[in-house]
Amino acid sequence: MSSQFRTNLTRTALGAAGAAALGIGYASGIERNAFALREVTMPVLAPGSSSLRVLHLSDLHMMPNQRLKQNWLRELEGLDPDLVVNTGDNLSHQRSVPAVVQALGDLLARPGLFVFGSNDYFAPKPKNPLSYIFNKDKRITGDPSPGAICGPRSPNVDGWT
């Protein structure tokens, strides 16, 4: 192996490692706290109808100690939605159920619709990211996570469908 080839290989490896470190740093330090609220006005009701404020929540992926995210969710009650739609994947850890239920707080008292995501049915398990590419026909199996049965403050008990 020539000296020039080794130098190029080393530079490439260091560049790839640096790019990976930057990506991990961004994902763990910035992206995980970049919550997004988007407001859209849709002219779908008949002219003269009262407005309908819908709050759509999705992919919370809550960890038990994500206080910043929990506080942000509590503040959404101030939007005064007429209907709350939660399309699941609220959990990223088995012990997140109380945190999610408490963070949703008064939103659970509003009319709402709830659809479980796969993370709400099955507890997350560490897996090789390459399995998403190479194991396309694999079915998810296992015991349902605590998110499937949330206890006395489950969305179903509060009147959500």
Residue pairs with C-beta under 8 A, 6 or more apart in sequence:
33 68
33 69
35 69
35 72
37 76
45 51
45 52
52 82
52 83
53 79
53 80
53 81
53 82
53 83
54 81
54 82
54 83
54 84
54 85
55 76
55 79
55 81
55 83
55 84
55 85
55 107
56 85
56 86
56 87
57 73
57 76
57 84
57 85
57 86
57 87
57 90
58 86
58 87
58 88
58 89
59 87
59 88
59 89
59 117
60 69
60 73
60 89
60 90
60 91
60 100
61 89
61 90
61 91
61 92
61 119
62 69
62 70
62 90
62 91
62 92
62 93
62 96
62 99
62 100
62 103
63 92
63 93
63 96
63 99
64 93
64 95
64 96
64 98
64 99
65 99
66 99
69 103
70 99
70 102
70 103
71 103
73 103
73 104
73 105
73 107
74 103
74 105
76 107
77 105
77 106
77 107
81 107
81 110
82 110
82 111
83 110
83 111
83 112
83 113
84 107
84 110
84 111
84 112
84 113
84 160
85 112
85 113
85 114
86 104
86 112
86 113
86 114
86 115
86 155
86 160
87 115
87 117
88 114
88 115
88 116
88 117
88 118
88 119
88 120
89 117
89 118
89 119
89 120
90 96
90 100
90 117
90 119
90 120
90 147
91 97
91 100
91 119
91 120
91 123
91 124
91 145
91 147
92 119
92 124
93 123
93 124
94 123
94 145
94 146
96 147
97 146
97 147
97 150
97 151
100 147
101 108
101 150
101 151
101 153
101 154
108 153
108 155
108 158
108 160
109 158
111 159
111 160
112 155
112 158
112 159
112 160
112 161
113 160
113 161
114 155
114 156
114 160
114 161
116 147
116 148
118 140
119 145
119 147
120 145
120 147
120 148
121 140
121 144
121 145
121 147
121 148
122 140
122 142
122 143
122 144
122 145
123 142
123 143
123 145
123 146
125 142
131 138
